């Protein structure tokens, strides 16, 4: 299980954002060992809620939104040729200010990273603004007195370790220099 691709968008001054349509990216083939001598190769599938979006703004409750109309027959034909759009297209998505302890906020914010970028080479390079916002929140929480383990948000080094499964993505510190204020 993993992401097919990662994209990010930043809202404009009116709070609007846009993801451009894309096509031609087929779900990858996977190989799974069945025994010491036998492997099975299979085509992966999109999850039933794809595409999924993650919303994050410092001080607000993080949110994940996906398609909830996934049982609709138009989302998949008999040959499993997936064609998707978002149920959220053109709709207003409201974010709530987080209410609760800073420790709980830190855990919730860290949860937005769970499973993100799995099997995508150099995934952290595809979502720099999202990750910089997470890193800024880590610093803010530390200034507020929330320290590890309660401040569970990652450092730049941990971002690289978490997302660089391939080991050839270069230095996260160097990459993020142009994004850090």
N, CA, C and O of each residue as an XYZ file, in Angstrom:
724
protein
N       0.839     -1.168      0.000
C       0.000      0.000      0.000
C       0.890      1.238      0.000
O       1.910      1.275      0.687
N       0.509      2.226     -0.754
C       1.271      3.460     -0.808
C       0.581      4.470     -1.700
O      -0.463      4.194     -2.291
N       1.174      5.627     -1.783
C       0.619      6.690     -2.607
C       1.021      6.498     -4.063
O       2.114      6.015     -4.356
N       0.133      6.878     -4.970
C       0.446      6.867     -6.390
C       1.268      8.096     -6.739
O       2.206      8.028     -7.533
N       0.906      9.211     -6.142
C       1.635     10.458     -6.347
C       1.299     11.395     -5.199
O       0.309     11.199     -4.494
N       2.120     12.401     -5.018
C       1.862     13.458     -4.043
C       1.885     14.784     -4.773
O       2.737     15.017     -5.631
N       0.957     15.640     -4.434
C       0.907     16.993     -4.987
C       0.555     17.915     -3.830
O      -0.077     17.492     -2.862
N       0.964     19.173     -3.931
C       0.540     20.111     -2.907
C       0.059     21.391     -3.554
O       0.455     21.751     -4.663
N      -0.804     22.062     -2.824
C      -1.313     23.357     -3.256
C      -1.376     24.245     -2.026
O      -1.650     23.771     -0.923
N      -1.125     25.515     -2.213
C      -1.205     26.498     -1.144
C      -2.353     27.438     -1.495
O      -2.504     27.846     -2.647
N      -3.153     27.772     -0.501
C      -4.296     28.636     -0.776
C      -3.840     30.040     -1.150
O      -2.791     30.509     -0.710
N      -4.655     30.702     -1.974
C      -4.364     32.095     -2.329
C      -4.954     33.010     -1.257
O      -5.438     32.527     -0.233
N      -4.920     34.320     -1.478
C      -5.397     35.277     -0.474
C      -6.882     35.126     -0.181
O      -7.355     35.577      0.862
N      -7.624     34.495     -1.089
C      -9.055     34.253     -0.883
C      -9.343     32.864     -0.320
O     -10.502     32.478     -0.165
N      -8.288     32.119     -0.016
C      -8.462     30.783      0.544
C      -8.742     29.715     -0.494
O      -9.146     28.608     -0.139
N      -8.539     30.015     -1.763
C      -8.801     29.037     -2.830
C      -7.511     28.319     -3.212
O      -6.415     28.868     -3.098
N      -7.670     27.090     -3.664
C      -6.531     26.305     -4.139
C      -6.974     25.479     -5.333
O      -8.167     25.293     -5.571
N      -6.001     24.992     -6.074
C      -6.290     24.248     -7.293
C      -5.257     23.155     -7.491
O      -4.059     23.374     -7.312
N      -5.729     21.992     -7.858
C      -4.857     20.923     -8.326
C      -5.155     20.738     -9.802
O      -6.310     20.545    -10.183
N      -4.163     20.793    -10.610
C      -4.344     20.574    -12.045
C      -4.664     19.106    -12.298
O      -4.163     18.222    -11.603
N      -5.490     18.859    -13.284
C      -5.806     17.484    -13.680
C      -4.558     16.853    -14.284
O      -3.740     17.533    -14.903
N      -4.427     15.568    -14.099
C      -3.313     14.855    -14.724
C      -3.814     13.481    -15.124
O      -4.769     12.950    -14.557
N      -3.156     12.937    -16.092
C      -3.548     11.616    -16.570
C      -2.320     10.848    -17.000
O      -1.215     11.387    -17.059
N      -2.529      9.607    -17.293
C      -1.439      8.791    -17.818
C      -0.568      8.152    -16.765
O       0.464      7.572    -17.101
N      -0.941      8.236    -15.512
C      -0.159      7.607    -14.451
C      -0.912      6.365    -14.004
O      -1.911      6.456    -13.290
N      -0.439      5.236    -14.416
C      -1.091      3.977    -14.069
C      -0.605      3.508    -12.702
O       0.553      3.725    -12.344
N      -1.482      2.870    -11.942
C      -1.024      2.285    -10.688
C       0.112      1.305    -10.959
O       0.054      0.542    -11.923
N       1.144      1.320    -10.118
C       2.312      0.473    -10.366
C       2.037     -1.004    -10.134
O       1.077     -1.373     -9.456
N       2.879     -1.830    -10.698
C       2.840     -3.268    -10.452
C       3.598     -3.521     -9.150
O       4.569     -2.826     -8.851
N       3.168     -4.490     -8.393
C       3.828     -4.883     -7.150
C       4.188     -6.355     -7.216
O       3.544     -7.144     -7.908
N       5.218     -6.699     -6.490
C       5.627     -8.089     -6.380
C       5.604     -8.469     -4.911
O       6.194     -7.779     -4.079
N       4.928     -9.559     -4.589
C       4.824    -10.018     -3.213
C       5.342    -11.446     -3.111
O       4.888    -12.325     -3.843
N       6.304    -11.687     -2.196
C       6.770    -13.066     -2.005
C       5.681    -13.922     -1.345
O       5.089    -13.528     -0.340
N       5.432    -15.085     -1.923
C       4.455    -16.021     -1.378
C       5.177    -17.104     -0.579
O       4.679    -17.582      0.440
N       6.355    -17.477     -1.059
C       7.198    -18.448     -0.363
C       8.652    -18.104     -0.695
O       8.919    -17.085     -1.332
N       9.582    -18.945     -0.267
C      11.000    -18.706     -0.554
C      11.309    -18.749     -2.042
O      12.283    -18.142     -2.486
N      10.511    -19.445     -2.806
C      10.791    -19.611     -4.235
C       9.732    -19.037     -5.166
O       9.906    -19.054     -6.385
N       8.635    -18.529     -4.607
C       7.534    -18.080     -5.451
C       7.134    -16.643     -5.096
O       6.942    -16.303     -3.929
N       7.017    -15.814     -6.134
C       6.509    -14.453     -5.938
C       5.318    -14.244     -6.873
O       5.216    -14.873     -7.926
N       4.440    -13.364     -6.471
C       3.269    -13.041     -7.270
C       3.374    -11.578     -7.670
O       3.651    -10.712     -6.840
N       3.149    -11.314     -8.964
C       3.158     -9.948     -9.467
C       1.708     -9.544     -9.735
O       0.953    -10.293    -10.356
N       1.330     -8.369     -9.270
C      -0.054     -7.932     -9.429
C      -0.109     -6.424     -9.637
O       0.804     -5.688     -9.263
N      -1.206     -5.990    -10.245
C      -1.440     -4.564    -10.451
C      -2.091     -4.000     -9.201
O      -3.042     -4.582     -8.679
N      -1.594     -2.890     -8.723
C      -2.189     -2.272     -7.543
C      -3.473     -1.550     -7.930
O      -3.754     -1.344     -9.111
N      -4.232     -1.176     -6.939
C      -5.492     -0.479     -7.153
C      -5.504      0.806     -6.327
O      -4.830      0.898     -5.301
N      -6.265      1.784     -6.773
C      -6.481      2.982     -5.975
C      -7.397      2.621     -4.813
O      -8.265      1.758     -4.943
N      -7.201      3.278     -3.686
C      -8.103      3.016     -2.564
C      -9.490      3.552     -2.911
O      -9.646      4.393     -3.795
N     -10.467      3.058     -2.211
C     -11.843      3.425     -2.525
C     -12.133      4.899     -2.283
O     -13.086      5.427     -2.855
N     -11.349      5.579     -1.461
C     -11.592      6.987     -1.182
C     -10.717      7.942     -1.974
O     -10.751      9.147     -1.725
N      -9.942      7.446     -2.909
C      -9.015      8.297     -3.674
C      -9.762      9.213     -4.620
O     -10.800      8.821     -5.153
N      -9.273     10.411     -4.845
C      -8.074     11.005     -4.266
C      -8.346     11.532     -2.866
O      -9.462     11.932     -2.532
N      -7.296     11.518     -2.061
C      -7.395     12.001     -0.694
C      -6.604     13.299     -0.575
O      -5.542     13.448     -1.179
N      -7.128     14.224      0.201
C      -6.449     15.497      0.429
C      -6.214     15.673      1.922
O      -7.044     15.292      2.747
N      -5.079     16.251      2.250
C      -4.744     16.576      3.633
C      -4.675     18.086      3.739
O      -4.033     18.748      2.924
N      -5.340     18.626      4.748
C      -5.330     20.068      4.979
C      -4.617     20.342      6.288
O      -4.913     19.738      7.319
N      -3.664     21.274      6.222
C      -2.916     21.614      7.433
C      -2.626     23.102      7.460
O      -2.108     23.672      6.499
N      -2.968     23.716      8.576
C      -2.651     25.119      8.834
C      -2.298     25.206     10.306
O      -3.011     24.670     11.154
N      -1.199     25.879     10.611
C      -0.752     25.994     11.988
C      -1.857     26.481     12.911
O      -2.517     27.479     12.623
N      -2.061     25.772     14.032
C      -3.062     26.157     15.010
C      -4.460     25.658     14.714
O      -5.372     25.863     15.514
N      -4.641     25.009     13.580
C      -5.951     24.491     13.189
C      -5.948     22.971     13.259
O      -4.891     22.340     13.225
N      -7.122     22.397     13.356
C      -7.271     20.942     13.391
C      -6.960     20.388     12.001
O      -7.639     20.729     11.032
N      -5.931     19.529     11.895
C      -5.626     18.935     10.580
C      -6.822     18.113     10.084
O      -7.593     17.575     10.879
N      -6.957     18.029      8.775
C      -8.085     17.288      8.199
C      -7.624     16.465      7.002
O      -6.731     16.872      6.258
N      -8.241     15.318      6.830
C      -8.060     14.471      5.646
C      -9.435     14.314      5.010
O     -10.416     13.991      5.681
N      -9.485     14.547      3.719
C     -10.749     14.425      3.001
C     -10.515     13.547      1.771
O      -9.534     13.711      1.046
N     -11.422     12.634      1.562
C     -11.349     11.782      0.382
C     -12.714     11.677     -0.251
O     -13.652     12.368      0.146
N     -12.820     10.823     -1.222
C     -14.104     10.577     -1.865
C     -14.929      9.652     -0.991
O     -14.466      8.593     -0.567
N     -16.142     10.063     -0.732
C     -17.022      9.230      0.079
C     -18.118      8.601     -0.771
O     -18.943      7.839     -0.268
N     -18.121      8.921     -2.053
C     -19.079      8.366     -2.989
C     -18.426      7.213     -3.762
O     -18.716      7.005     -4.940
N     -17.539      6.465     -3.086
C     -16.725      5.468     -3.767
C     -17.494      4.245     -4.262
O     -16.959      3.459     -5.044
N     -18.708      4.077     -3.829
C     -19.482      2.940     -4.313
C     -20.188      3.252     -5.631
O     -20.806      2.382     -6.245
N     -20.081      4.498     -6.043
C     -20.731      4.917     -7.275
C     -20.156      4.145     -8.467
O     -18.935      4.050     -8.598
N     -21.007      3.594     -9.336
C     -20.522      2.791    -10.463
C     -19.656      3.575    -11.450
O     -18.831      2.982    -12.145
N     -19.830      4.896    -11.523
C     -19.028      5.649    -12.489
C     -17.564      5.787    -12.061
O     -16.729      6.214    -12.859
N     -17.242      5.431    -10.808
C     -15.850      5.525    -10.368
C     -14.985      4.369    -10.860
O     -13.758      4.469    -10.851
N     -15.610      3.278    -11.286
C     -14.817      2.139    -11.762
C     -15.624      1.350    -12.776
O     -16.777      0.995    -12.529
N     -15.018      1.084    -13.903
C     -15.735      0.282    -14.888
C     -15.388     -1.196    -14.700
O     -14.625     -1.554    -13.802
N     -15.941     -2.027    -15.534
C     -15.757     -3.471    -15.374
C     -14.311     -3.924    -15.569
O     -13.939     -5.009    -15.124
N     -13.489     -3.098    -16.234
C     -12.094     -3.463    -16.467
C     -11.150     -2.805    -15.469
O      -9.932     -2.879    -15.629
N     -11.696     -2.167    -14.448
C     -10.913     -1.514    -13.399
C     -10.034     -0.394    -13.931
O      -8.981     -0.116    -13.358
N     -10.441      0.247    -15.004
C      -9.714      1.412    -15.517
C     -10.183      2.608    -14.693
O     -11.264      3.150    -14.929
N      -9.388      3.002    -13.755
C      -9.799      4.017    -12.788
C      -9.717      5.413    -13.390
O      -8.725      5.786    -14.017
N     -10.762      6.155    -13.186
C     -10.769      7.564    -13.546
C     -11.425      8.280    -12.381
O     -12.552      7.956    -12.007
N     -10.737      9.236    -11.812
C     -11.235      9.849    -10.598
C     -11.294     11.362    -10.678
O     -10.544     11.999    -11.418
N     -12.191     11.908     -9.909
C     -12.223     13.329     -9.612
C     -12.566     13.402     -8.128
O     -12.914     12.393     -7.515
N     -12.469     14.577     -7.565
C     -12.720     14.716     -6.138
C     -14.167     15.082     -5.864
O     -14.747     15.920     -6.554
N     -14.749     14.448     -4.850
C     -16.085     14.804     -4.385
C     -16.114     16.242     -3.874
O     -17.184     16.839     -3.754
N     -14.947     16.795     -3.574
C     -14.840     18.119     -2.970
C     -14.653     19.227     -3.992
O     -14.542     20.395     -3.618
N     -14.616     18.890     -5.259
C     -14.409     19.877     -6.307
C     -15.448     20.994     -6.218
O     -16.650     20.738     -6.279
N     -14.972     22.246     -6.071
C     -15.857     23.401     -6.024
C     -16.549     23.640     -4.693
O     -17.306     24.602     -4.563
N     -16.307     22.784     -3.695
C     -16.978     22.930     -2.400
C     -16.108     23.695     -1.411
O     -14.886     23.742     -1.551
N     -16.739     24.280     -0.429
C     -16.034     24.979      0.642
C     -15.638     23.966      1.706
O     -16.460     23.177      2.172
N     -14.371     24.004      2.079
C     -13.854     23.129      3.122
C     -13.434     24.035      4.281
O     -12.494     24.820      4.156
N     -14.128     23.922      5.387
C     -13.847     24.795      6.530
C     -12.872     24.109      7.479
O     -13.010     22.930      7.804
N     -11.892     24.879      7.908
C     -10.956     24.377      8.904
C     -11.326     24.966     10.257
O     -11.731     26.124     10.363
N     -11.177     24.135     11.297
C     -11.516     24.556     12.654
C     -10.248     24.874     13.439
O      -9.242     24.174     13.321
N     -10.307     25.931     14.238
C      -9.213     26.197     15.173
C      -9.122     25.006     16.111
O     -10.141     24.462     16.537
N      -7.887     24.598     16.433
C      -7.729     23.472     17.351
C      -8.047     23.916     18.772
O      -7.577     24.959     19.226
N      -8.848     23.120     19.467
C      -9.179     23.369     20.864
C      -8.686     22.170     21.659
O      -9.122     21.041     21.431
N      -7.802     22.413     22.566
C      -7.259     21.325     23.379
C      -5.834     21.647     23.765
O      -5.353     22.760     23.552
N      -5.164     20.659     24.335
C      -3.794     20.873     24.797
C      -2.826     20.912     23.614
O      -3.085     20.324     22.564
N      -1.724     21.606     23.801
C      -0.694     21.662     22.758
C      -0.097     20.283     22.505
O       0.309     19.976     21.384
N      -0.041     19.456     23.540
C       0.469     18.093     23.375
C      -0.441     17.283     22.447
O       0.037     16.555     21.578
N      -1.751     17.418     22.642
C      -2.705     16.712     21.771
C      -2.635     17.250     20.339
O      -2.723     16.493     19.372
N      -2.476     18.561     20.225
C      -2.338     19.164     18.900
C      -1.101     18.609     18.187
O      -1.159     18.281     17.001
N       0.009     18.505     18.911
C       1.242     17.980     18.326
C       1.045     16.560     17.798
O       1.489     16.232     16.698
N       0.375     15.720     18.594
C       0.115     14.339     18.164
C      -0.781     14.293     16.935
O      -0.537     13.521     16.007
N      -1.817     15.121     16.932
C      -2.738     15.164     15.804
C      -2.031     15.665     14.538
O      -2.219     15.108     13.456
N      -1.221     16.712     14.680
C      -0.470     17.242     13.537
C       0.512     16.206     13.008
O       0.670     16.068     11.795
N       1.173     15.477     13.902
C       2.100     14.429     13.473
C       1.376     13.323     12.725
O       1.943     12.709     11.821
N       0.122     13.064     13.096
C      -0.666     12.038     12.420
C      -0.917     12.338     10.948
O      -1.194     11.425     10.170
N      -0.822     13.618     10.553
C      -1.025     13.948      9.140
C       0.089     13.363      8.277
O      -0.073     13.224      7.064
N       1.222     13.019      8.899
C       2.339     12.443      8.158
C       2.234     10.931      8.033
O       2.973     10.323      7.260
N       1.342     10.327      8.770
C       1.222      8.877      8.809
C       0.926      8.296      7.429
O      -0.081      8.625      6.801
N       1.813      7.435      6.978
C       1.645      6.759      5.698
C       1.880      7.619      4.476
O       1.746      7.136      3.352
N       2.223      8.869      4.664
C       2.384      9.798      3.552
C       3.681      9.539      2.789
O       4.747      9.411      3.391
N       3.586      9.464      1.484
C       4.768      9.326      0.637
C       5.342      7.930      0.571
O       6.434      7.727      0.040
N       4.613      6.966      1.108
C       5.086      5.589      1.092
C       5.310      5.122     -0.351
O       4.396      5.170     -1.174
N       6.501      4.684     -0.640
C       6.903      4.144     -1.953
C       7.051      5.196     -3.044
O       7.067      4.849     -4.225
N       7.158      6.467     -2.684
C       7.417      7.505     -3.677
C       8.830      8.012     -3.456
O       9.167      8.499     -2.376
N       9.641      7.894     -4.477
C      11.032      8.322     -4.366
C      11.099      9.822     -4.081
O      10.466     10.624     -4.767
N      11.867     10.185     -3.070
C      12.090     11.584     -2.670
C      10.768     12.303     -2.396
O      10.590     13.452     -2.799
N       9.855     11.636     -1.719
C       8.514     12.180     -1.466
C       8.560     13.555     -0.820
O       7.724     14.403     -1.130
N       9.505     13.793      0.060
C       9.561     15.075      0.768
C       9.825     16.243     -0.175
O       9.541     17.388      0.175
N      10.356     15.980     -1.349
C      10.583     17.055     -2.321
C       9.293     17.464     -3.034
O       9.245     18.522     -3.663
N       8.258     16.646     -2.944
C       6.988     16.942     -3.613
C       6.051     17.790     -2.749
O       5.095     18.375     -3.259
N       6.324     17.858     -1.442
C       5.416     18.566     -0.535
C       6.195     19.515      0.397
O       6.020     19.460      1.614
N       7.040     20.370     -0.160
C       7.906     21.201      0.697
C       7.147     22.204      1.561
O       7.508     22.390      2.723
N       6.118     22.850      1.043
C       5.400     23.847      1.841
C       4.660     23.192      3.007
O       4.621     23.736      4.111
N       4.084     22.041      2.758
C       3.416     21.284      3.819
C       4.416     20.936      4.917
O       4.142     21.143      6.099
N       5.569     20.411      4.527
C       6.555     20.002      5.520
C       7.167     21.197      6.251
O       7.427     21.110      7.451
N       7.397     22.293      5.563
C       7.922     23.490      6.230
C       6.914     24.003      7.258
O       7.305     24.456      8.334
N       5.628     23.936      6.936
C       4.605     24.349      7.892
C       4.635     23.442      9.122
O       4.500     23.920     10.249
N       4.811     22.149      8.912
C       4.938     21.198     10.025
C       6.177     21.542     10.864
O       6.109     21.565     12.093
N       7.302     21.808     10.199
C       8.538     22.148     10.918
C       8.383     23.455     11.695
O       8.891     23.570     12.810
N       7.691     24.438     11.125
C       7.424     25.697     11.826
C       6.576     25.455     13.075
O       6.796     26.075     14.115
N       5.606     24.547     12.959
C       4.770     24.230     14.110
C       5.585     23.553     15.209
O       5.346     23.796     16.392
N       6.531     22.718     14.837
C       7.404     22.083     15.834
C       8.144     23.162     16.622
O       8.207     23.112     17.850
N       8.703     24.135     15.908
C       9.430     25.223     16.582
C       8.493     26.041     17.477
O       8.865     26.396     18.595
N       7.295     26.338     17.001
C       6.330     27.104     17.793
C       5.979     26.355     19.074
O       5.925     26.948     20.151
N       5.741     25.064     18.955
C       5.396     24.263     20.126
C       6.556     24.218     21.120
O       6.335     24.256     22.330
N       7.777     24.138     20.623
C       8.943     24.155     21.514
C       9.044     25.490     22.254
O       9.375     25.517     23.439
N       8.760     26.596     21.561
C       8.761     27.910     22.222
C       7.682     27.981     23.301
O       7.833     28.692     24.295
N       6.587     27.235     23.097
C       5.483     27.195     24.064
C       5.775     26.215     25.208
O       4.969     26.072     26.128
N       6.935     25.540     25.145
C       7.326     24.628     26.221
C       6.998     23.171     25.983
O       7.212     22.346     26.872
N       6.487     22.826     24.816
C       6.170     21.427     24.511
C       7.420     20.786     23.901
O       7.847     21.162     22.810
N       7.990     19.836     24.599
C       9.225     19.179     24.164
C       8.954     17.712     23.846
O       7.893     17.183     24.180
N       9.916     17.062     23.201
C       9.844     15.633     22.908
C       9.745     14.898     24.232
O      10.468     15.284     25.151
N       8.925     13.883     24.417
C       8.162     13.153     23.418
C       6.786     13.750     23.134
O       6.122     13.318     22.192
N       6.342     14.722     23.913
C       5.021     15.305     23.680
C       4.956     16.076     22.369
O       3.920     16.087     21.703
N       6.062     16.722     21.994
C       6.111     17.411     20.701
C       6.617     16.380     19.698
O       7.822     16.227     19.500
N       5.696     15.688     19.082
C       6.046     14.543     18.233
C       6.298     14.914     16.779
O       6.508     14.031     15.948
N       6.280     16.207     16.456
C       6.528     16.616     15.073
C       7.997     16.414     14.717
O       8.862     16.507     15.588
N       8.286     16.140     13.459
C       9.651     15.793     13.075
C      10.572     16.998     12.882
O      10.127     18.133     12.711
N      11.837     16.711     12.914
C      12.873     17.668     12.527
C      13.167     17.448     11.043
O      12.655     16.505     10.441
N      13.988     18.312     10.458
C      14.377     18.116      9.051
C      15.050     16.761      8.885
O      14.798     16.059      7.906
N      15.900     16.392      9.830
C      16.596     15.099      9.747
C      15.605     13.942      9.765
O      15.751     12.977      9.015
N      14.598     14.046     10.624
C      13.599     12.977     10.702
C      12.715     12.942      9.465
O      12.284     11.867      9.047
N      12.438     14.099      8.873
C      11.689     14.133      7.611
C      12.445     13.338      6.563
O      11.852     12.530      5.848
N      13.741     13.557      6.465
C      14.537     12.849      5.468
C      14.536     11.349      5.744
O      14.373     10.555      4.817
N      14.714     10.950      6.996
C      14.712      9.528      7.333
C      13.361      8.887      7.033
O      13.294      7.776      6.506
N      12.293      9.590      7.371
C      10.947      9.044      7.213
C      10.549      8.901      5.752
O       9.887      7.931      5.385
N      10.944      9.857      4.909
C      10.476      9.880      3.536
C      11.495      9.416      2.507
O      11.142      9.222      1.344
N      12.742      9.236      2.901
C      13.782      8.884      1.925
C      14.085      7.396      1.989
O      15.137      6.986      2.479
N      13.154      6.591      1.490
C      13.334      5.141      1.483
C      14.359      4.691      0.461
O      14.819      3.550      0.497
N      14.716      5.578     -0.445
C      15.575      5.204     -1.553
C      17.030      5.611     -1.332
O      17.924      5.073     -1.985
N      17.280      6.549     -0.426
C      18.632      6.906     -0.055
C      19.405      7.744     -1.050
O      20.597      7.974     -0.846
N      18.787      8.206     -2.106
C      19.530      8.981     -3.106
C      18.848     10.317     -3.407
O      18.897     10.808     -4.535
N      18.224     10.888     -2.404
C      17.451     12.112     -2.617
C      18.209     13.380     -2.271
O      17.678     14.480     -2.425
N      19.425     13.243     -1.812
C      20.190     14.421     -1.435
C      19.875     14.852     -0.019
O      19.214     14.130      0.727
N      20.347     16.022      0.347
C      20.212     16.537      1.697
C      18.919     17.336      1.864
O      18.661     18.281      1.118
N      18.116     16.947      2.848
C      16.888     17.691      3.156
C      17.247     19.091      3.649
O      16.553     20.054      3.323
N      18.320     19.215      4.429
C      18.735     20.542      4.921
C      19.017     21.479      3.757
O      18.577     22.628      3.770
N      19.738     21.007      2.759
C      20.048     21.831      1.584
C      18.785     22.151      0.797
O      18.585     23.289      0.372
N      17.944     21.158      0.605
C      16.725     21.348     -0.177
C      15.807     22.379      0.456
O      15.267     23.239     -0.241
N      15.623     22.305      1.775
C      14.677     23.184      2.446
C      15.222     24.596      2.697
O      14.467     25.466      3.132
N      16.494     24.844      2.438
C      17.063     26.186      2.643
C      16.264     27.247      1.909
O      16.013     28.318      2.462
N      15.861     26.974      0.682
C      15.133     27.979     -0.097
C      13.694     28.180      0.398
O      13.060     29.170      0.034
N      13.172     27.270      1.211
C      11.807     27.383      1.718
C      11.742     27.965      3.125
O      10.702     28.470      3.547
N      12.852     27.893      3.846
C      12.869     28.384      5.236
C      13.019     29.886      5.243
O      13.902     30.435      4.584
N      12.155     30.549      5.990
C      12.154     32.017      6.058
C      13.363     32.530      6.801
O      13.526     33.740      6.954
